[in-house]
Structure formats: structure tokens, C-alpha cells
Amino acid sequence: MADTNGSTAGDLPQHALERLNRMKQGERRLWTSDLTVNEFLLVREAGFEPLGLVVGSSIYHIGYQSQLFRKNEELTVLTQAMYHARELAMSRMEEEADQLGADGVIGVRLDVNRYEWGPGLAEFMAVGTAVRSLGESHRPAHGKPFTSDLSGQDFWTLLKSGYKPVGLTMGNCVYHVAHQTLAQSMRAMGQNVEMANFTQALYDSRELAMERMQTEASEMGAEGIVAVQIQERSHGWGSHVIEYFAIGTGVVQGRPDHVVPEPQMVLPLTD
Amino acid sequence: MHAAFYPGWLTNSWGNGDIRPFTLAITTARQTAIDRLMEEAAILGAHGVVNCHVDVRYPEWGSGLSEFTAFGTAVAFEGQPAPRRPFMGGMSAEDTLALFRAGYIPLTLSFSTTAYYVMTTWQASYSESSWSNQEIPDFSRAVYEARDFVVGGLRAQAREVAADGVLGAEWHMSVEEIDVERPATGGWGGGYGGGYGMGYGTMQSFRDHIVHLTVVGTAVGKLTGPYHTPAIHSVVNLADHALDPDPGPMTSGETLADTAPTGNPESQRLPGSH
């Protein structure tokens, strides 16, 4: 999906920029965050401070693509729409973090809402907390702030074990699952059989989504991906059109040894 | 509380913007509920209120009636004189204690909301009927405007109580469609079914939107004194449910604890801290 990776940085609305600048120079810094108390304390302990909530959004019109009733195939127009709109939202969020002088964004959530704005329209929103290192810079080699969907707890553990997040990496695939012929349905009736073309369709689309995520990760120079989520959604396209969406945080080594203190065993007395 | 408003009519012209009477009514009603909670806590001689939250009930959307109820548990430190104004936070007692240890104090629930009117332009309604993939920039921009409005309100409120920051901010957003008759905008042409060359001021049908955006969090302040973040130990949770960790909202499936040969990060989380 590298072709839709077009840079969209710098297209923040004017007053968003003004607000961010005010936040940066403000008389006294005030931060906002969606971190829980424990996440906040862990982020501080890891040597970071929260700077503020950063958001990117895009309202997107998803085009139209005809489908062959009996054919398993990727719907590339829809795949591209879903990817490009997420990319827009993410890069705007990244841009906001950049403006704030953040090292990265943690706890990113990527939401898609269909239909609220009208048929064919979807709203894509990326929200996270921008953080800045109190010590040395933690910006990855690509120079932009890192993004990650890790919680404060996972972020702390990752840093303690000698890894650093590079960025969110994602891949998707919208796929049309073929309808069965009457003869096929008749043969399967009353039998225990695998629906081979359904299995095949799900496999295909999931593999495509994961492959794209991995390609993106290796392009950004990550050594591995942690906390991968794979979602299967229909987004209201009907029962035979599904989207597989894979997202995770690409990581690199921060130091060669990955020794962490031996954990203690505890038996909590709470239920 | 009762809020009556005419959507879209902002002071004296049509345009994008906060529907002031609506926003003001919600903010005032909510603050009244919180103030009464504080009064009760002060009468009890409490030092603070933990687990604070506000419930909103809309008996029926559109009837204009809403009910705001603020709940929380008043707490006191034994043998200490009560302060004039108790602290207040949305976090649990355990989390509040952890915050104190680290030198922070919850101050009050922060809240900011808007009912933001978004006018559908001719360009936007044209793009909506297209067959190709494209962003609707007018709508994206409107969401940005609404968010800037809400975040601005949240910051102003936090500054009023001299907060250092806002924790646990939660967003809620919904979009309401609204069909209106109004003069066409965008220079040339009209809305749905509008033709060219229509005189300025001709009324036409549009499907406009109202973005309801709310952000809730807890404003926290810094305590003076030499505080530091409590030491953190990684632990392995021996309780049965440790085998089936409750994935946080950000992660699911494979968490770091499964891949790194380290302690279970979830066990750092105090019960009920989500």
C-alpha cells in the first residue's frame, strides 16, 4: 500500500496550528491526556511527560465498486479508501504531535464511524497522547514522532526491556466473498463440510492485510511488530463484503541487552 | 434544565459554529449537579470525593429535558481538619492514593462540550454523490473546529482551578442529521436539486449536521514538596484471572507480557483502574 502513502503533512487547519502554538508557548504549560492514573505514573517513571491529546480526523466519501456475484476478489477501490482515510487521520495526528515538539504518541486509537454523516461517508479519527522525553530524544530515525497503540503499561515494559517504538504500522484488505451456486448449496445441505471458498476468501484477505502491515513495518525500519490486532469488520457493506484490518506497533532495539529485573510473584487478595 | 434553541441560527447568520444556548445550558446544569455534590461533601467534613462521575439522562431527545446526577464517595483522612474546599476526582481511591504519593492531587472533574452546527456546502453535497473515493474537506474541517472549541473550553476550565494537567480524558462524539430550508451558500448553485442561476436568498433544502462533542476528564494539580514517582516492581500475578488478562482498550490479543520475558505489565494496574 506504499502507493497511497502520500504525504499529507502540513494540511492542518490554520486555527489548529494556532492552538498548538499557543499550547507550546503558553504562559504555563497545561497538558491534557486520556491516560489513566497508572499509565500517567508509568509514563513519568519511564522518563516522559505528557504534552497533550493529539487528534487527526478525516470525513471521507467512499467510492463505488461493482462486484461479481460469484467471485472471490479484493475490492481495491474500497481497500484504498479505507486505507487512505486512516492514513490522512494518522498523519494529521502525527503532524499535531510534531508541532507540539513531542517525541511520540502513545495509546493511539483509530476509530471508524459509518453513516453518521450520511450514506457512503465515513469518519476516521485517530486520538492519542503526545509525550516528550525528559532526557535524550526518543524520536525515531525517520525524524517524525513515533506513534503507537501501546498502553502506558506496555510502553513502560517495552522501554524497560530495551526496545523503542518506531511507529504504527497497518494493512487492510476489503474483500468480496463469493456467493454459492445453488448446486453447491445443495451438495452441502445436511452435511458436515468445510465451505472451501469461504475459508479461502477469509484466508486471502487476512493474509493480504497482514502482508501489507509487515511491508510497511520493514519500510519504516522496524525489527518487529508488537501488540498486533487483526479486526474483521463489515462496515455495513452487507454480509459478503468484509474488511480485514491489521495494526500493530513497529519496534527497534534501543540497547543490545534485554535484561529486565526478575519479577516478583504476588497473589492479590482482591477478587 | 430546559434548553430551547433554533438549530443553525447563530446570532444573525447561517454558518458553522457552537450553538451557544444549548452548550451553555448543558454546562450550567452539569456544574450545578457537581456544585451540589461538593456542598454535600463539605457538610460531611470530607477531604475529597473519589470515583466521581456524572450521569446524564435524556428522557427523550428533542423534548429539551435532561437530568444530570453527580455521584461520588466522600473520603476523609483521619484526625485531620477538613479543608474549605474538598478535592474531587473521577479516579478510584487506589488511583487517588497513587497520585498523592507521586505528588499530584485531583482537583475537579473537567468537562467541555459543544453542539456544533455544520452547514453542508454545495461542494460537500456534490462530493457526497460522487462515485470515486475522496475526502470531504468541509466536514473534516468542521470536526476540527468543534474539537478546538471543546479543547479550548477544557483548557480554560482547567486553568481556572490552577491545574497542572488533565488526566483520563474521554471523548464522546455523535452526529445528528438535520434537514433545513435555508439560503444556498457556496456562491453558485444550490443544495440537493438546486439549479444554477437561482437568485441569492432563494430558500433551498439542505441536510445539515450537528456535531455533539464532549470531553470529560479529571484536572490534577501538583503538590509542593519533594515527591517522586513510587518505585515500580514488575510482578507476576498468581491469581487465576492472570491467565486470562483483561485486555485494555488499547491492546488486545498478544500483549507485550506474552512476547517479552518480563513481568506482567497488567498486574501493575490496580484493580478497577480502567
Chai-1 contact restraints between the chains, C-beta under 6 A:
chainA,res_idxA,chainB,res_idxB,connection_type,confidence,min_distance_angstrom,max_distance_angstrom,comment,restraint_id
A,P13,B,R141,contact,1.0,0.0,6.0,A-B,restraint_1
A,P13,B,Y144,contact,1.0,0.0,6.0,A-B,restraint_2
A,H15,B,D148,contact,1.0,0.0,6.0,A-B,restraint_3
A,A16,B,Y144,contact,1.0,0.0,6.0,A-B,restraint_4
A,R19,B,D148,contact,1.0,0.0,6.0,A-B,restraint_5
A,L30,B,R155,contact,1.0,0.0,6.0,A-B,restraint_6
A,L30,B,A158,contact,1.0,0.0,6.0,A-B,restraint_7
A,W31,B,G165,contact,1.0,0.0,6.0,A-B,restraint_8
A,T32,B,V166,contact,1.0,0.0,6.0,A-B,restraint_9
A,T32,B,A169,contact,1.0,0.0,6.0,A-B,restraint_10
A,D34,B,A169,contact,1.0,0.0,6.0,A-B,restraint_11
A,T36,B,G168,contact,1.0,0.0,6.0,A-B,restraint_12
A,T36,B,S273,contact,1.0,0.0,6.0,A-B,restraint_13
A,V37,B,M91,contact,1.0,0.0,6.0,A-B,restraint_14
A,V37,B,D95,contact,1.0,0.0,6.0,A-B,restraint_15
A,V37,B,A98,contact,1.0,0.0,6.0,A-B,restraint_16
A,V37,B,L99,contact,1.0,0.0,6.0,A-B,restraint_17
A,N38,B,R269,contact,1.0,0.0,6.0,A-B,restraint_18
A,N38,B,S273,contact,1.0,0.0,6.0,A-B,restraint_19
A,F40,B,L167,contact,1.0,0.0,6.0,A-B,restraint_20
A,L41,B,A102,contact,1.0,0.0,6.0,A-B,restraint_21
A,L41,B,T229,contact,1.0,0.0,6.0,A-B,restraint_22
A,R44,B,T229,contact,1.0,0.0,6.0,A-B,restraint_23
A,E45,B,T229,contact,1.0,0.0,6.0,A-B,restraint_24
A,E45,B,I232,contact,1.0,0.0,6.0,A-B,restraint_25
A,L53,B,A169,contact,1.0,0.0,6.0,A-B,restraint_26
A,S57,B,V143,contact,1.0,0.0,6.0,A-B,restraint_27
A,S58,B,E135,contact,1.0,0.0,6.0,A-B,restraint_28
A,S58,B,S140,contact,1.0,0.0,6.0,A-B,restraint_29
A,I59,B,I136,contact,1.0,0.0,6.0,A-B,restraint_30
A,I59,B,F139,contact,1.0,0.0,6.0,A-B,restraint_31
A,I59,B,S140,contact,1.0,0.0,6.0,A-B,restraint_32
A,Y60,B,E135,contact,1.0,0.0,6.0,A-B,restraint_33
A,H61,B,S127,contact,1.0,0.0,6.0,A-B,restraint_34
A,H61,B,Q134,contact,1.0,0.0,6.0,A-B,restraint_35
A,H61,B,I136,contact,1.0,0.0,6.0,A-B,restraint_36
A,G63,B,W131,contact,1.0,0.0,6.0,A-B,restraint_37
A,G63,B,S132,contact,1.0,0.0,6.0,A-B,restraint_38
A,G63,B,N133,contact,1.0,0.0,6.0,A-B,restraint_39
A,Y64,B,W131,contact,1.0,0.0,6.0,A-B,restraint_40
A,A81,B,N133,contact,1.0,0.0,6.0,A-B,restraint_41
A,G107,B,M250,contact,1.0,0.0,6.0,A-B,restraint_42
A,E116,B,V175,contact,1.0,0.0,6.0,A-B,restraint_43
A,W117,B,F139,contact,1.0,0.0,6.0,A-B,restraint_44
A,W117,B,V175,contact,1.0,0.0,6.0,A-B,restraint_45
A,G118,B,E128,contact,1.0,0.0,6.0,A-B,restraint_46
A,D149,B,M250,contact,1.0,0.0,6.0,A-B,restraint_47
A,S151,B,G248,contact,1.0,0.0,6.0,A-B,restraint_48
A,S151,B,M250,contact,1.0,0.0,6.0,A-B,restraint_49
A,S151,B,T251,contact,1.0,0.0,6.0,A-B,restraint_50
A,Q153,B,P265,contact,1.0,0.0,6.0,A-B,restraint_51
A,Q153,B,Q268,contact,1.0,0.0,6.0,A-B,restraint_52
A,D154,B,L256,contact,1.0,0.0,6.0,A-B,restraint_53
A,D154,B,P265,contact,1.0,0.0,6.0,A-B,restraint_54
A,T157,B,L256,contact,1.0,0.0,6.0,A-B,restraint_55
A,T157,B,T262,contact,1.0,0.0,6.0,A-B,restraint_56
A,T157,B,P265,contact,1.0,0.0,6.0,A-B,restraint_57
A,L158,B,L256,contact,1.0,0.0,6.0,A-B,restraint_58
A,S161,B,A260,contact,1.0,0.0,6.0,A-B,restraint_59
A,S161,B,T262,contact,1.0,0.0,6.0,A-B,restraint_60
A,V226,B,L256,contact,1.0,0.0,6.0,A-B,restraint_61
A,A227,B,T251,contact,1.0,0.0,6.0,A-B,restraint_62
A,Q229,B,S252,contact,1.0,0.0,6.0,A-B,restraint_63
A,Q229,B,G253,contact,1.0,0.0,6.0,A-B,restraint_64
A,V260,B,T262,contact,1.0,0.0,6.0,A-B,restraint_65
A,P263,B,S234,contact,1.0,0.0,6.0,A-B,restraint_66
A,P263,B,V235,contact,1.0,0.0,6.0,A-B,restraint_67
A,P263,B,V236,contact,1.0,0.0,6.0,A-B,restraint_68
A,P263,B,G263,contact,1.0,0.0,6.0,A-B,restraint_69
A,Q264,B,H233,contact,1.0,0.0,6.0,A-B,restraint_70
A,Q264,B,V235,contact,1.0,0.0,6.0,A-B,restraint_71
A,M265,B,V236,contact,1.0,0.0,6.0,A-B,restraint_72
A,M265,B,L238,contact,1.0,0.0,6.0,A-B,restraint_73
A,V266,B,V235,contact,1.0,0.0,6.0,A-B,restraint_74
A,L267,B,L238,contact,1.0,0.0,6.0,A-B,restraint_75
A,P268,B,A239,contact,1.0,0.0,6.0,A-B,restraint_76
A,T270,B,P271,contact,1.0,0.0,6.0,A-B,restraint_77
